Amino acid sequence: MRFRFAGILRKYNRPYTLVRDAGGAYVGGKWVPSPPERLRLSGVVQPVSARLRASEGGNYTDTDRMLYTVTTHASGERIEHQGVQYTVAELTEREYSDVNQYLLRRVVVNAPV
């Protein structure tokens, strides 16, 4: 039995952008990357609750977000919301619902590898 929650989310849906690398091509023997492909989608992006941050021993930060959407994403995909880029870090299997839940981690440009 699947519950249909997409109708409830429709009221709170806001646009976000899926950013995909479009690859590139060799031009004159040099690799020239193509500009990223940007796909506009909609969903609900919420901050991670303080209770979840505390219960997981500080594994989550204030910059992490939860995404609720009917669109399916893969781990590692890049999401842009309100000018900030996030990476899909965790997928939550929800066999009982038509809404998917994802943990988004903020992309930090200057983070050490």
mmCIF file of the C-alpha atoms, coordinates in Angstrom:
data_MODEL
# 
_entry.id   MODEL 
# 
loop_
_atom_site.group_PDB 
_atom_site.id 
_atom_site.type_symbol 
_atom_site.label_atom_id 
_atom_site.label_alt_id 
_atom_site.label_comp_id 
_atom_site.label_asym_id 
_atom_site.label_entity_id 
_atom_site.label_seq_id 
_atom_site.pdbx_PDB_ins_code 
_atom_site.Cartn_x 
_atom_site.Cartn_y 
_atom_site.Cartn_z 
_atom_site.occupancy 
_atom_site.B_iso_or_equiv 
_atom_site.pdbx_formal_charge 
_atom_site.auth_seq_id 
_atom_site.auth_comp_id 
_atom_site.auth_asym_id 
_atom_site.auth_atom_id 
_atom_site.pdbx_PDB_model_num 
ATOM 1   C CA . MET A 1 1   ? 0.000  0.000  0.000   1.00 0.00 ? 1   MET A CA 1 
ATOM 2   C CA . ARG A 1 2   ? 1.397  3.374  -1.039  1.00 0.00 ? 2   ARG A CA 1 
ATOM 3   C CA . PHE A 1 3   ? 0.312  6.607  0.534   1.00 0.00 ? 3   PHE A CA 1 
ATOM 4   C CA . ARG A 1 4   ? -0.031 9.612  -1.730  1.00 0.00 ? 4   ARG A CA 1 
ATOM 5   C CA . PHE A 1 5   ? 1.612  12.631 -0.103  1.00 0.00 ? 5   PHE A CA 1 
ATOM 6   C CA . ALA A 1 6   ? 2.486  14.507 -3.303  1.00 0.00 ? 6   ALA A CA 1 
ATOM 7   C CA . GLY A 1 7   ? -0.747 16.492 -3.119  1.00 0.00 ? 7   GLY A CA 1 
ATOM 8   C CA . ILE A 1 8   ? 0.174  17.799 0.320   1.00 0.00 ? 8   ILE A CA 1 
ATOM 9   C CA . LEU A 1 9   ? 3.637  18.864 -0.850  1.00 0.00 ? 9   LEU A CA 1 
ATOM 10  C CA . ARG A 1 10  ? 2.261  20.670 -3.901  1.00 0.00 ? 10  ARG A CA 1 
ATOM 11  C CA . LYS A 1 11  ? 1.253  23.598 -1.676  1.00 0.00 ? 11  LYS A CA 1 
ATOM 12  C CA . TYR A 1 12  ? 4.837  24.022 -0.413  1.00 0.00 ? 12  TYR A CA 1 
ATOM 13  C CA . ASN A 1 13  ? 6.785  23.173 -3.603  1.00 0.00 ? 13  ASN A CA 1 
ATOM 14  C CA . ARG A 1 14  ? 9.499  25.626 -4.578  1.00 0.00 ? 14  ARG A CA 1 
ATOM 15  C CA . PRO A 1 15  ? 11.805 25.489 -7.601  1.00 0.00 ? 15  PRO A CA 1 
ATOM 16  C CA . TYR A 1 16  ? 15.297 24.042 -7.404  1.00 0.00 ? 16  TYR A CA 1 
ATOM 17  C CA . THR A 1 17  ? 17.835 23.217 -10.098 1.00 0.00 ? 17  THR A CA 1 
ATOM 18  C CA . LEU A 1 18  ? 19.511 19.912 -10.885 1.00 0.00 ? 18  LEU A CA 1 
ATOM 19  C CA . VAL A 1 19  ? 23.012 20.668 -12.200 1.00 0.00 ? 19  VAL A CA 1 
ATOM 20  C CA . ARG A 1 20  ? 24.517 17.943 -14.409 1.00 0.00 ? 20  ARG A CA 1 
ATOM 21  C CA . ASP A 1 21  ? 27.937 17.888 -15.998 1.00 0.00 ? 21  ASP A CA 1 
ATOM 22  C CA . ALA A 1 22  ? 27.415 17.909 -19.752 1.00 0.00 ? 22  ALA A CA 1 
ATOM 23  C CA . GLY A 1 23  ? 30.806 16.399 -20.538 1.00 0.00 ? 23  GLY A CA 1 
ATOM 24  C CA . GLY A 1 24  ? 32.794 18.122 -23.235 1.00 0.00 ? 24  GLY A CA 1 
ATOM 25  C CA . ALA A 1 25  ? 34.749 17.556 -26.409 1.00 0.00 ? 25  ALA A CA 1 
ATOM 26  C CA . TYR A 1 26  ? 38.289 17.596 -27.710 1.00 0.00 ? 26  TYR A CA 1 
ATOM 27  C CA . VAL A 1 27  ? 38.912 20.727 -29.760 1.00 0.00 ? 27  VAL A CA 1 
ATOM 28  C CA . GLY A 1 28  ? 42.309 20.939 -31.431 1.00 0.00 ? 28  GLY A CA 1 
ATOM 29  C CA . GLY A 1 29  ? 43.681 18.236 -29.155 1.00 0.00 ? 29  GLY A CA 1 
ATOM 30  C CA . LYS A 1 30  ? 42.533 19.986 -25.949 1.00 0.00 ? 30  LYS A CA 1 
ATOM 31  C CA . TRP A 1 31  ? 39.614 18.956 -23.756 1.00 0.00 ? 31  TRP A CA 1 
ATOM 32  C CA . VAL A 1 32  ? 37.019 21.715 -23.593 1.00 0.00 ? 32  VAL A CA 1 
ATOM 33  C CA . PRO A 1 33  ? 34.317 21.112 -20.976 1.00 0.00 ? 33  PRO A CA 1 
ATOM 34  C CA . SER A 1 34  ? 30.741 21.960 -21.918 1.00 0.00 ? 34  SER A CA 1 
ATOM 35  C CA . PRO A 1 35  ? 28.714 24.215 -19.642 1.00 0.00 ? 35  PRO A CA 1 
ATOM 36  C CA . PRO A 1 36  ? 26.686 22.234 -17.105 1.00 0.00 ? 36  PRO A CA 1 
ATOM 37  C CA . GLU A 1 37  ? 23.147 21.216 -17.985 1.00 0.00 ? 37  GLU A CA 1 
ATOM 38  C CA . ARG A 1 38  ? 20.587 22.845 -15.685 1.00 0.00 ? 38  ARG A CA 1 
ATOM 39  C CA . LEU A 1 39  ? 17.205 21.184 -15.191 1.00 0.00 ? 39  LEU A CA 1 
ATOM 40  C CA . ARG A 1 40  ? 14.546 23.086 -13.246 1.00 0.00 ? 40  ARG A CA 1 
ATOM 41  C CA . LEU A 1 41  ? 12.501 20.908 -10.858 1.00 0.00 ? 41  LEU A CA 1 
ATOM 42  C CA . SER A 1 42  ? 10.272 21.485 -7.836  1.00 0.00 ? 42  SER A CA 1 
ATOM 43  C CA . GLY A 1 43  ? 10.250 20.142 -4.307  1.00 0.00 ? 43  GLY A CA 1 
ATOM 44  C CA . VAL A 1 44  ? 10.364 21.134 -0.662  1.00 0.00 ? 44  VAL A CA 1 
ATOM 45  C CA . VAL A 1 45  ? 13.795 21.979 0.788   1.00 0.00 ? 45  VAL A CA 1 
ATOM 46  C CA . GLN A 1 46  ? 13.866 22.120 4.589   1.00 0.00 ? 46  GLN A CA 1 
ATOM 47  C CA . PRO A 1 47  ? 16.638 22.558 7.176   1.00 0.00 ? 47  PRO A CA 1 
ATOM 48  C CA . VAL A 1 48  ? 17.697 19.451 9.101   1.00 0.00 ? 48  VAL A CA 1 
ATOM 49  C CA . SER A 1 49  ? 15.978 19.496 12.482  1.00 0.00 ? 49  SER A CA 1 
ATOM 50  C CA . ALA A 1 50  ? 17.981 20.245 15.628  1.00 0.00 ? 50  ALA A CA 1 
ATOM 51  C CA . ARG A 1 51  ? 16.764 16.969 17.161  1.00 0.00 ? 51  ARG A CA 1 
ATOM 52  C CA . LEU A 1 52  ? 18.184 14.965 14.248  1.00 0.00 ? 52  LEU A CA 1 
ATOM 53  C CA . ARG A 1 53  ? 21.476 16.879 14.404  1.00 0.00 ? 53  ARG A CA 1 
ATOM 54  C CA . ALA A 1 54  ? 21.769 16.104 18.141  1.00 0.00 ? 54  ALA A CA 1 
ATOM 55  C CA . SER A 1 55  ? 20.706 12.457 17.897  1.00 0.00 ? 55  SER A CA 1 
ATOM 56  C CA . GLU A 1 56  ? 23.258 11.692 15.197  1.00 0.00 ? 56  GLU A CA 1 
ATOM 57  C CA . GLY A 1 57  ? 26.137 13.006 17.311  1.00 0.00 ? 57  GLY A CA 1 
ATOM 58  C CA . GLY A 1 58  ? 26.749 16.149 15.280  1.00 0.00 ? 58  GLY A CA 1 
ATOM 59  C CA . ASN A 1 59  ? 26.911 14.315 11.947  1.00 0.00 ? 59  ASN A CA 1 
ATOM 60  C CA . TYR A 1 60  ? 24.685 16.979 10.378  1.00 0.00 ? 60  TYR A CA 1 
ATOM 61  C CA . THR A 1 61  ? 25.376 20.719 10.231  1.00 0.00 ? 61  THR A CA 1 
ATOM 62  C CA . ASP A 1 62  ? 23.250 23.862 10.013  1.00 0.00 ? 62  ASP A CA 1 
ATOM 63  C CA . THR A 1 63  ? 23.958 24.067 6.290   1.00 0.00 ? 63  THR A CA 1 
ATOM 64  C CA . ASP A 1 64  ? 22.548 20.595 5.499   1.00 0.00 ? 64  ASP A CA 1 
ATOM 65  C CA . ARG A 1 65  ? 19.041 20.347 4.078   1.00 0.00 ? 65  ARG A CA 1 
ATOM 66  C CA . MET A 1 66  ? 16.332 17.728 3.502   1.00 0.00 ? 66  MET A CA 1 
ATOM 67  C CA . LEU A 1 67  ? 14.689 17.561 0.072   1.00 0.00 ? 67  LEU A CA 1 
ATOM 68  C CA . TYR A 1 68  ? 11.197 16.118 -0.379  1.00 0.00 ? 68  TYR A CA 1 
ATOM 69  C CA . THR A 1 69  ? 10.195 15.625 -4.017  1.00 0.00 ? 69  THR A CA 1 
ATOM 70  C CA . VAL A 1 70  ? 8.461  13.219 -6.385  1.00 0.00 ? 70  VAL A CA 1 
ATOM 71  C CA . THR A 1 71  ? 11.552 13.320 -8.634  1.00 0.00 ? 71  THR A CA 1 
ATOM 72  C CA . THR A 1 72  ? 14.110 10.529 -8.262  1.00 0.00 ? 72  THR A CA 1 
ATOM 73  C CA . HIS A 1 73  ? 17.728 11.535 -7.658  1.00 0.00 ? 73  HIS A CA 1 
ATOM 74  C CA . ALA A 1 74  ? 20.938 9.525  -7.355  1.00 0.00 ? 74  ALA A CA 1 
ATOM 75  C CA . SER A 1 75  ? 23.583 9.903  -4.694  1.00 0.00 ? 75  SER A CA 1 
ATOM 76  C CA . GLY A 1 76  ? 26.219 12.445 -5.707  1.00 0.00 ? 76  GLY A CA 1 
ATOM 77  C CA . GLU A 1 77  ? 23.960 14.577 -7.908  1.00 0.00 ? 77  GLU A CA 1 
ATOM 78  C CA . ARG A 1 78  ? 24.304 18.327 -7.502  1.00 0.00 ? 78  ARG A CA 1 
ATOM 79  C CA . ILE A 1 79  ? 21.289 20.439 -6.504  1.00 0.00 ? 79  ILE A CA 1 
ATOM 80  C CA . GLU A 1 80  ? 21.131 24.241 -6.475  1.00 0.00 ? 80  GLU A CA 1 
ATOM 81  C CA . HIS A 1 81  ? 18.576 25.986 -4.265  1.00 0.00 ? 81  HIS A CA 1 
ATOM 82  C CA . GLN A 1 82  ? 18.455 29.747 -3.675  1.00 0.00 ? 82  GLN A CA 1 
ATOM 83  C CA . GLY A 1 83  ? 21.948 30.205 -5.090  1.00 0.00 ? 83  GLY A CA 1 
ATOM 84  C CA . VAL A 1 84  ? 23.583 27.547 -2.875  1.00 0.00 ? 84  VAL A CA 1 
ATOM 85  C CA . GLN A 1 85  ? 24.789 24.229 -4.277  1.00 0.00 ? 85  GLN A CA 1 
ATOM 86  C CA . TYR A 1 86  ? 24.251 20.947 -2.437  1.00 0.00 ? 86  TYR A CA 1 
ATOM 87  C CA . THR A 1 87  ? 25.202 17.331 -3.112  1.00 0.00 ? 87  THR A CA 1 
ATOM 88  C CA . VAL A 1 88  ? 22.692 14.515 -2.634  1.00 0.00 ? 88  VAL A CA 1 
ATOM 89  C CA . ALA A 1 89  ? 24.329 12.585 0.215   1.00 0.00 ? 89  ALA A CA 1 
ATOM 90  C CA . GLU A 1 90  ? 21.747 10.096 1.453   1.00 0.00 ? 90  GLU A CA 1 
ATOM 91  C CA . LEU A 1 91  ? 18.677 8.507  -0.061  1.00 0.00 ? 91  LEU A CA 1 
ATOM 92  C CA . THR A 1 92  ? 15.880 7.303  2.178   1.00 0.00 ? 92  THR A CA 1 
ATOM 93  C CA . GLU A 1 93  ? 13.988 4.288  0.836   1.00 0.00 ? 93  GLU A CA 1 
ATOM 94  C CA . ARG A 1 94  ? 10.297 5.022  1.225   1.00 0.00 ? 94  ARG A CA 1 
ATOM 95  C CA . GLU A 1 95  ? 8.341  2.166  -0.311  1.00 0.00 ? 95  GLU A CA 1 
ATOM 96  C CA . TYR A 1 96  ? 5.128  3.307  1.329   1.00 0.00 ? 96  TYR A CA 1 
ATOM 97  C CA . SER A 1 97  ? 5.105  6.857  -0.104  1.00 0.00 ? 97  SER A CA 1 
ATOM 98  C CA . ASP A 1 98  ? 5.115  8.549  -3.494  1.00 0.00 ? 98  ASP A CA 1 
ATOM 99  C CA . VAL A 1 99  ? 7.426  11.278 -2.115  1.00 0.00 ? 99  VAL A CA 1 
ATOM 100 C CA . ASN A 1 100 ? 11.213 10.763 -2.027  1.00 0.00 ? 100 ASN A CA 1 
ATOM 101 C CA . GLN A 1 101 ? 13.391 12.075 0.820   1.00 0.00 ? 101 GLN A CA 1 
ATOM 102 C CA . TYR A 1 102 ? 17.048 13.093 0.345   1.00 0.00 ? 102 TYR A CA 1 
ATOM 103 C CA . LEU A 1 103 ? 19.734 14.559 2.584   1.00 0.00 ? 103 LEU A CA 1 
ATOM 104 C CA . LEU A 1 104 ? 21.555 17.435 0.894   1.00 0.00 ? 104 LEU A CA 1 
ATOM 105 C CA . ARG A 1 105 ? 25.052 18.471 1.990   1.00 0.00 ? 105 ARG A CA 1 
ATOM 106 C CA . ARG A 1 106 ? 26.270 21.955 1.129   1.00 0.00 ? 106 ARG A CA 1 
ATOM 107 C CA . VAL A 1 107 ? 29.100 22.090 -1.406  1.00 0.00 ? 107 VAL A CA 1 
ATOM 108 C CA . VAL A 1 108 ? 32.098 23.832 0.146   1.00 0.00 ? 108 VAL A CA 1 
ATOM 109 C CA . VAL A 1 109 ? 34.496 25.135 -2.487  1.00 0.00 ? 109 VAL A CA 1 
ATOM 110 C CA . ASN A 1 110 ? 37.548 25.501 -0.254  1.00 0.00 ? 110 ASN A CA 1 
ATOM 111 C CA . ALA A 1 111 ? 37.129 22.244 1.683   1.00 0.00 ? 111 ALA A CA 1 
ATOM 112 C CA . PRO A 1 112 ? 40.266 20.090 1.938   1.00 0.00 ? 112 PRO A CA 1 
ATOM 113 C CA . VAL A 1 113 ? 40.118 16.751 0.189   1.00 0.00 ? 113 VAL A CA 1 
# 
